[in-house]
Amino acid sequence: MRFWSSSRPAASDVDEDAEEIPSQSALVPADSVAGRSLIIVIAIMTFLAALAANVAILVADASVEWRSDAAREATVQVRPVPGRNVEADVKEAAEAMRRTPGVREARVYAKSESEALLTPWLGEGLNLSELPTPRMIVLKLDAENRADLDKLRMELERAVPNAVLDDHHVFIERLGDMARAAVAIAALIFVFILAAMAVAVASATRAAVATNREIVEVLHIVGAADSFIAREFQRRFMALGFRGALLGGGGAIAFFALAQFFAQRWRATGGGDQMEAMFGDFTIGPSGFVVIFLLAGGVAALTGYLSQFIVLRHLQRLG
């Protein structure tokens, strides 16, 4: 590249055959050790940022599915009380629920199934036949023709006074709170990662300015426009940022592809079921890819902007 000041006239004694400055000399070599190190740092930061953003999306999507599934179900507990036949009460409660608009299905749990629900708390091998174990009825609610839960409770209370309807609203609220907390934490981590990346880019830019200090100052003195010098740094650092962001984004896509593969293989295990309940099957979908590509472009733009801003400030201090 050639550097000259358009605002200064050429001297009359300048030799026309003087040696020219090489047209492609780089102020910031892209293949230097510092450049490669910055690419690695940006790639790692982009990978972590993409990971945090997509985990937040997965948890939010899973939360919507959890709450939707929970909202389509309700349970009825029929408690044994002295002087009443619990089997007759269960039958009457189930018939009352089936007659109510908005209830698609009422499935009665057998006594053994109701007792099995207590196993996680009481352990196995206990004889629960002597305990007054409540009987359970699981209701499948119609998503299109929503049942009036208040009317459902009144109908149940008239039919079986010792029956209680649970619409899972407390559980749904807790699921929502947990999902919002997880998304907020992931968003906070995402912001911290971007801040750390900005600090790394700023440090690398200052180091590049210090390394090329003599060249920058000479160009400034002979009349090269500050915007031209800053654009050279911006162009180089944006290229470094884009290369690092592509590596990090590609690594994030590969990570989720591997996670999806192993999640499908471990689906039948207890840990696999829990992971699937929390994150789904790790399929990031179109929104996840859009986030990764936008993140890569944003990282490249942020890298270029920061380098230009820092170089302009340095040149302004030179006066």
DRENDO-1510 file (C-alpha; in Angstrom, 1 decimal, always signed):
<recs>
REC; n; res; u; v; w
REC; 1; MET; +0.0; +0.0; +0.0 .
REC; 2; ARG; +1.2; +3.6; -0.6 .
REC; 3; PHE; +0.9; +6.2; +2.1 .
REC; 4; TRP; +0.9; +9.9; +1.3 .
REC; 5; SER; -0.9; +13.1; +2.3 .
REC; 6; SER; -3.2; +14.5; -0.3 .
REC; 7; SER; -3.1; +17.8; +1.7 .
REC; 8; ARG; +0.6; +18.4; +1.2 .
REC; 9; PRO; +2.1; +19.4; -2.2 .
REC; 10; ALA; +5.0; +17.3; -3.6 .
REC; 11; ALA; +8.5; +18.9; -3.1 .
REC; 12; SER; +10.1; +20.1; -6.3 .
REC; 13; ASP; +13.3; +18.2; -5.7 .
REC; 14; VAL; +11.7; +14.8; -5.2 .
REC; 15; ASP; +13.3; +12.2; -7.5 .
REC; 16; GLU; +10.6; +10.6; -9.6 .
REC; 17; ASP; +12.5; +7.3; -9.6 .
REC; 18; ALA; +12.6; +7.1; -5.8 .
REC; 19; GLU; +11.8; +3.7; -4.3 .
REC; 20; GLU; +8.1; +3.2; -3.6 .
REC; 21; ILE; +6.6; +1.7; -0.4 .
REC; 22; PRO; +5.4; -1.8; -1.2 .
REC; 23; SER; +1.7; -1.7; -2.0 .
REC; 24; GLN; +0.7; -4.7; +0.1 .
REC; 25; SER; +2.8; -4.2; +3.3 .
REC; 26; ALA; +0.6; -5.1; +6.2 .
REC; 27; LEU; +0.5; -3.1; +9.4 .
REC; 28; VAL; -0.9; -6.1; +11.3 .
REC; 29; PRO; +0.3; -9.4; +9.8 .
REC; 30; ALA; -2.6; -11.9; +10.0 .
REC; 31; ASP; -0.3; -14.9; +10.2 .
REC; 32; SER; +1.9; -13.7; +13.1 .
REC; 33; VAL; +2.1; -15.5; +16.4 .
REC; 34; ALA; -0.1; -12.7; +18.0 .
REC; 35; GLY; -2.6; -13.0; +15.2 .
REC; 36; ARG; -2.9; -16.8; +15.6 .
REC; 37; SER; -3.2; -16.4; +19.3 .
REC; 38; LEU; -6.0; -13.9; +18.9 .
REC; 39; ILE; -7.8; -16.3; +16.5 .
REC; 40; ILE; -7.6; -19.1; +19.1 .
REC; 41; VAL; -8.9; -16.8; +21.9 .
REC; 42; ILE; -11.8; -15.6; +19.8 .
REC; 43; ALA; -12.6; -19.1; +18.7 .
REC; 44; ILE; -12.8; -20.3; +22.3 .
REC; 45; MET; -14.9; -17.4; +23.4 .
REC; 46; THR; -17.3; -17.7; +20.5 .
REC; 47; PHE; -17.7; -21.4; +21.2 .
REC; 48; LEU; -18.5; -20.7; +24.8 .
REC; 49; ALA; -20.9; -17.9; +23.9 .
REC; 50; ALA; -22.7; -20.1; +21.3 .
REC; 51; LEU; -22.9; -22.8; +23.9 .
REC; 52; ALA; -24.4; -20.5; +26.5 .
REC; 53; ALA; -26.9; -19.0; +24.1 .
REC; 54; ASN; -28.1; -22.3; +22.7 .
REC; 55; VAL; -28.4; -23.9; +26.2 .
REC; 56; ALA; -30.7; -21.0; +27.1 .
REC; 57; ILE; -32.8; -21.7; +24.0 .
REC; 58; LEU; -32.9; -25.4; +24.7 .
REC; 59; VAL; -34.0; -24.9; +28.3 .
REC; 60; ALA; -36.6; -22.3; +27.3 .
REC; 61; ASP; -38.0; -24.7; +24.7 .
REC; 62; ALA; -38.0; -27.6; +27.1 .
REC; 63; SER; -39.8; -25.5; +29.7 .
REC; 64; VAL; -42.5; -24.6; +27.3 .
REC; 65; GLU; -43.0; -28.3; +26.5 .
REC; 66; TRP; -43.0; -29.3; +30.3 .
REC; 67; ARG; -45.6; -26.7; +31.1 .
REC; 68; SER; -47.7; -27.6; +28.1 .
REC; 69; ASP; -47.6; -31.3; +29.1 .
REC; 70; ALA; -48.4; -30.5; +32.7 .
REC; 71; ALA; -51.2; -28.2; +31.8 .
REC; 72; ARG; -52.9; -30.9; +29.7 .
REC; 73; GLU; -53.1; -33.2; +32.8 .
REC; 74; ALA; -54.7; -33.1; +36.2 .
REC; 75; THR; -55.0; -35.6; +39.0 .
REC; 76; VAL; -57.7; -36.6; +41.5 .
REC; 77; GLN; -56.8; -38.0; +44.9 .
REC; 78; VAL; -59.5; -40.0; +46.6 .
REC; 79; ARG; -58.6; -40.4; +50.2 .
REC; 80; PRO; -59.9; -43.3; +52.3 .
REC; 81; VAL; -62.2; -42.1; +55.1 .
REC; 82; PRO; -64.0; -44.2; +57.7 .
REC; 83; GLY; -67.5; -45.1; +56.8 .
REC; 84; ARG; -67.0; -44.8; +53.0 .
REC; 85; ASN; -66.1; -47.4; +50.4 .
REC; 86; VAL; -63.0; -46.1; +48.7 .
REC; 87; GLU; -63.6; -48.3; +45.6 .
REC; 88; ALA; -67.1; -46.9; +45.1 .
REC; 89; ASP; -65.7; -43.4; +45.6 .
REC; 90; VAL; -63.0; -43.9; +43.0 .
REC; 91; LYS; -65.6; -45.2; +40.5 .
REC; 92; GLU; -68.0; -42.3; +41.2 .
REC; 93; ALA; -65.2; -39.7; +40.9 .
REC; 94; ALA; -64.0; -41.2; +37.6 .
REC; 95; GLU; -67.6; -41.2; +36.2 .
REC; 96; ALA; -68.1; -37.6; +37.3 .
REC; 97; MET; -64.9; -36.5; +35.6 .
REC; 98; ARG; -65.8; -38.3; +32.4 .
REC; 99; ARG; -69.1; -36.5; +32.2 .
REC; 100; THR; -67.4; -33.1; +32.5 .
REC; 101; PRO; -66.7; -31.1; +29.3 .
REC; 102; GLY; -63.0; -30.7; +28.5 .
REC; 103; VAL; -61.9; -34.0; +30.0 .
REC; 104; ARG; -60.8; -36.4; +27.3 .
REC; 105; GLU; -59.9; -39.3; +29.6 .
REC; 106; ALA; -60.0; -40.4; +33.2 .
REC; 107; ARG; -57.6; -43.2; +34.0 .
REC; 108; VAL; -58.0; -44.9; +37.4 .
REC; 109; TYR; -54.8; -46.1; +39.0 .
REC; 110; ALA; -55.0; -49.5; +40.7 .
REC; 111; LYS; -54.2; -49.7; +44.4 .
REC; 112; SER; -50.8; -51.3; +43.5 .
REC; 113; GLU; -50.0; -48.4; +41.1 .
REC; 114; SER; -50.9; -45.8; +43.7 .
REC; 115; GLU; -48.7; -47.5; +46.2 .
REC; 116; ALA; -45.8; -47.7; +43.7 .
REC; 117; LEU; -45.9; -43.9; +43.5 .
REC; 118; LEU; -44.7; -43.8; +47.1 .
REC; 119; THR; -41.6; -46.0; +46.5 .
REC; 120; PRO; -39.2; -43.1; +45.8 .
REC; 121; TRP; -40.0; -41.6; +49.2 .
REC; 122; LEU; -40.6; -44.8; +51.3 .
REC; 123; GLY; -38.3; -47.2; +49.6 .
REC; 124; GLU; -38.9; -50.7; +48.3 .
REC; 125; GLY; -40.0; -53.8; +50.2 .
REC; 126; LEU; -42.5; -52.2; +52.5 .
REC; 127; ASN; -46.0; -53.6; +53.0 .
REC; 128; LEU; -48.3; -50.7; +52.3 .
REC; 129; SER; -51.5; -52.7; +52.3 .
REC; 130; GLU; -52.4; -51.5; +55.9 .
REC; 131; LEU; -51.8; -47.9; +55.1 .
REC; 132; PRO; -54.7; -45.6; +54.0 .
REC; 133; THR; -53.0; -44.9; +50.6 .
REC; 134; PRO; -54.9; -42.4; +48.5 .
REC; 135; ARG; -56.2; -43.7; +45.1 .
REC; 136; MET; -55.2; -41.7; +42.0 .
REC; 137; ILE; -57.2; -40.8; +38.9 .
REC; 138; VAL; -55.2; -39.2; +36.1 .
REC; 139; LEU; -57.2; -36.8; +33.8 .
REC; 140; LYS; -56.3; -36.0; +30.3 .
REC; 141; LEU; -57.6; -32.5; +29.5 .
REC; 142; ASP; -58.7; -31.3; +26.0 .
REC; 143; ALA; -56.2; -28.7; +24.8 .
REC; 144; GLU; -58.8; -27.2; +22.4 .
REC; 145; ASN; -61.8; -27.3; +24.6 .
REC; 146; ARG; -60.3; -26.3; +27.9 .
REC; 147; ALA; -62.1; -27.6; +31.0 .
REC; 148; ASP; -63.4; -25.1; +33.6 .
REC; 149; LEU; -61.3; -26.3; +36.6 .
REC; 150; ASP; -63.5; -24.4; +39.1 .
REC; 151; LYS; -66.5; -26.2; +37.8 .
REC; 152; LEU; -64.6; -29.4; +37.8 .
REC; 153; ARG; -63.8; -29.0; +41.5 .
REC; 154; MET; -67.4; -28.3; +42.3 .
REC; 155; GLU; -68.6; -31.3; +40.4 .
REC; 156; LEU; -66.1; -33.5; +42.1 .
REC; 157; GLU; -66.9; -32.1; +45.6 .
REC; 158; ARG; -70.6; -32.9; +45.0 .
REC; 159; ALA; -69.9; -36.4; +43.8 .
REC; 160; VAL; -67.2; -37.4; +46.2 .
REC; 161; PRO; -66.5; -35.1; +49.2 .
REC; 162; ASN; -63.2; -36.9; +50.1 .
REC; 163; ALA; -61.7; -36.3; +46.6 .
REC; 164; VAL; -59.2; -33.5; +45.8 .
REC; 165; LEU; -58.4; -32.1; +42.4 .
REC; 166; ASP; -54.8; -31.0; +41.6 .
REC; 167; ASP; -54.3; -29.0; +38.4 .
REC; 168; HIS; -50.5; -28.9; +38.9 .
REC; 169; HIS; -50.4; -25.1; +38.9 .
REC; 170; VAL; -47.8; -24.9; +41.7 .
REC; 171; PHE; -45.6; -27.4; +39.8 .
REC; 172; ILE; -46.0; -25.4; +36.6 .
REC; 173; GLU; -45.1; -22.2; +38.3 .
REC; 174; ARG; -42.0; -23.8; +39.8 .
REC; 175; LEU; -41.0; -25.1; +36.4 .
REC; 176; GLY; -41.4; -21.7; +34.9 .
REC; 177; ASP; -39.3; -20.1; +37.7 .
REC; 178; MET; -36.6; -22.7; +37.2 .
REC; 179; ALA; -36.5; -22.2; +33.5 .
REC; 180; ARG; -36.3; -18.4; +33.8 .
REC; 181; ALA; -33.5; -18.7; +36.3 .
REC; 182; ALA; -31.5; -21.0; +34.0 .
REC; 183; VAL; -32.1; -18.7; +31.0 .
REC; 184; ALA; -31.0; -15.7; +33.1 .
REC; 185; ILE; -27.8; -17.4; +34.2 .
REC; 186; ALA; -27.0; -18.5; +30.7 .
REC; 187; ALA; -27.6; -14.9; +29.4 .
REC; 188; LEU; -25.3; -13.5; +32.2 .
REC; 189; ILE; -22.6; -16.0; +31.2 .
REC; 190; PHE; -23.0; -15.0; +27.6 .
REC; 191; VAL; -22.5; -11.3; +28.5 .
REC; 192; PHE; -19.4; -12.1; +30.6 .
REC; 193; ILE; -17.9; -14.1; +27.7 .
REC; 194; LEU; -18.5; -11.2; +25.3 .
REC; 195; ALA; -16.9; -8.8; +27.8 .
REC; 196; ALA; -13.9; -11.0; +28.2 .
REC; 197; MET; -13.6; -11.3; +24.4 .
REC; 198; ALA; -13.7; -7.5; +24.1 .
REC; 199; VAL; -10.9; -7.2; +26.7 .
REC; 200; ALA; -8.8; -9.7; +24.7 .
REC; 201; VAL; -9.3; -7.9; +21.4 .
REC; 202; ALA; -8.5; -4.5; +23.1 .
REC; 203; SER; -5.3; -5.9; +24.5 .
REC; 204; ALA; -4.3; -7.5; +21.2 .
REC; 205; THR; -5.0; -4.2; +19.4 .
REC; 206; ARG; -2.9; -2.2; +21.8 .
REC; 207; ALA; -0.1; -4.7; +21.4 .
REC; 208; ALA; -0.3; -4.4; +17.7 .
REC; 209; VAL; -0.1; -0.6; +17.9 .
REC; 210; ALA; +2.9; -0.8; +20.2 .
REC; 211; THR; +4.6; -3.3; +17.9 .
REC; 212; ASN; +4.1; -1.1; +14.9 .
REC; 213; ARG; +4.4; +2.2; +16.8 .
REC; 214; GLU; +7.2; +3.6; +14.6 .
REC; 215; ILE; +5.3; +2.9; +11.4 .
REC; 216; VAL; +2.0; +4.3; +12.7 .
REC; 217; GLU; +3.7; +7.5; +13.9 .
REC; 218; VAL; +5.6; +8.0; +10.7 .
REC; 219; LEU; +2.4; +7.6; +8.7 .
REC; 220; HIS; +0.7; +10.1; +11.0 .
REC; 221; ILE; +3.5; +12.6; +10.6 .
REC; 222; VAL; +3.7; +12.4; +6.9 .
REC; 223; GLY; +0.0; +13.1; +6.6 .
REC; 224; ALA; -1.7; +9.8; +6.3 .
REC; 225; ALA; -5.3; +10.2; +7.3 .
REC; 226; ASP; -6.2; +8.8; +10.8 .
REC; 227; SER; -9.2; +7.1; +9.3 .
REC; 228; PHE; -7.0; +5.3; +6.8 .
REC; 229; ILE; -4.6; +3.9; +9.4 .
REC; 230; ALA; -7.5; +2.9; +11.6 .
REC; 231; ARG; -9.2; +1.2; +8.7 .
REC; 232; GLU; -6.1; -0.9; +8.1 .
REC; 233; PHE; -6.2; -2.2; +11.7 .
REC; 234; GLN; -10.0; -2.6; +11.4 .
REC; 235; ARG; -9.7; -4.7; +8.3 .
REC; 236; ARG; -7.0; -6.9; +9.7 .
REC; 237; PHE; -8.6; -7.5; +13.1 .
REC; 238; MET; -12.0; -8.1; +11.5 .
REC; 239; ALA; -10.5; -10.8; +9.4 .
REC; 240; LEU; -8.9; -12.3; +12.5 .
REC; 241; GLY; -12.2; -12.1; +14.3 .
REC; 242; PHE; -14.2; -13.7; +11.5 .
REC; 243; ARG; -11.8; -16.6; +11.3 .
REC; 244; GLY; -11.9; -17.2; +15.0 .
REC; 245; ALA; -15.7; -16.8; +15.1 .
REC; 246; LEU; -16.1; -19.3; +12.3 .
REC; 247; LEU; -13.9; -21.8; +14.1 .
REC; 248; GLY; -15.8; -21.3; +17.4 .
REC; 249; GLY; -19.2; -21.4; +15.7 .
REC; 250; GLY; -18.3; -24.6; +13.8 .
REC; 251; GLY; -17.1; -26.1; +17.0 .
REC; 252; ALA; -20.4; -25.3; +18.7 .
REC; 253; ILE; -22.4; -26.9; +15.9 .
REC; 254; ALA; -20.1; -30.0; +16.1 .
REC; 255; PHE; -20.6; -30.2; +19.9 .
REC; 256; PHE; -24.4; -30.1; +19.6 .
REC; 257; ALA; -24.3; -32.7; +16.9 .
REC; 258; LEU; -22.2; -35.0; +19.1 .
REC; 259; ALA; -24.5; -34.3; +22.1 .
REC; 260; GLN; -27.5; -35.2; +20.1 .
REC; 261; PHE; -25.9; -38.5; +18.9 .
REC; 262; PHE; -24.9; -39.5; +22.5 .
REC; 263; ALA; -28.3; -38.3; +23.9 .
REC; 264; GLN; -30.1; -40.7; +21.5 .
REC; 265; ARG; -27.8; -43.6; +22.6 .
REC; 266; TRP; -28.3; -42.9; +26.3 .
REC; 267; ARG; -32.0; -42.2; +26.1 .
REC; 268; ALA; -33.0; -45.5; +27.7 .
REC; 269; THR; -30.8; -44.8; +30.8 .
REC; 270; GLY; -31.9; -42.9; +33.9 .
REC; 271; GLY; -29.3; -40.2; +33.3 .
REC; 272; GLY; -30.3; -39.9; +29.7 .
REC; 273; ASP; -34.0; -39.4; +30.6 .
REC; 274; GLN; -33.1; -36.6; +33.0 .
REC; 275; MET; -30.8; -34.9; +30.4 .
REC; 276; GLU; -33.6; -35.2; +27.8 .
REC; 277; ALA; -36.1; -33.8; +30.2 .
REC; 278; MET; -33.8; -30.8; +30.9 .
REC; 279; PHE; -32.4; -30.1; +27.4 .
REC; 280; GLY; -34.6; -32.1; +25.0 .
REC; 281; ASP; -32.6; -34.2; +22.5 .
REC; 282; PHE; -30.0; -31.3; +22.0 .
REC; 283; THR; -31.4; -30.5; +18.6 .
REC; 284; ILE; -30.7; -26.7; +18.2 .
REC; 285; GLY; -33.0; -26.2; +15.2 .
REC; 286; PRO; -33.1; -23.2; +12.8 .
REC; 287; SER; -33.1; -20.7; +15.7 .
REC; 288; GLY; -29.9; -22.2; +17.1 .
REC; 289; PHE; -28.1; -22.0; +13.8 .
REC; 290; VAL; -29.3; -18.4; +13.3 .
REC; 291; VAL; -27.9; -17.5; +16.7 .
REC; 292; ILE; -24.5; -19.0; +15.9 .
REC; 293; PHE; -24.3; -17.3; +12.5 .
REC; 294; LEU; -25.3; -13.9; +14.0 .
REC; 295; LEU; -22.9; -14.4; +16.8 .
REC; 296; ALA; -20.0; -15.1; +14.4 .
REC; 297; GLY; -20.9; -12.0; +12.4 .
REC; 298; GLY; -21.3; -9.9; +15.6 .
REC; 299; VAL; -17.9; -11.1; +16.9 .
REC; 300; ALA; -16.2; -10.1; +13.7 .
REC; 301; ALA; -17.9; -6.7; +13.7 .
REC; 302; LEU; -17.1; -6.1; +17.4 .
REC; 303; THR; -13.4; -7.1; +16.8 .
REC; 304; GLY; -13.1; -4.6; +13.9 .
REC; 305; TYR; -14.9; -1.8; +15.7 .
REC; 306; LEU; -12.8; -2.1; +18.8 .
REC; 307; SER; -9.6; -2.1; +16.9 .
REC; 308; GLN; -10.6; +0.9; +14.9 .
REC; 309; PHE; -11.7; +2.8; +18.1 .
REC; 310; ILE; -8.5; +2.1; +20.0 .
REC; 311; VAL; -6.3; +3.1; +17.0 .
REC; 312; LEU; -8.2; +6.3; +16.5 .
REC; 313; ARG; -7.8; +7.2; +20.2 .
REC; 314; HIS; -4.1; +6.5; +20.0 .
REC; 315; LEU; -3.7; +8.7; +16.9 .
REC; 316; GLN; -5.7; +11.5; +18.6 .
REC; 317; ARG; -3.2; +11.4; +21.5 .
REC; 318; LEU; -0.4; +11.9; +19.0 .
REC; 319; GLY; -2.0; +15.2; +18.1 .
</recs>
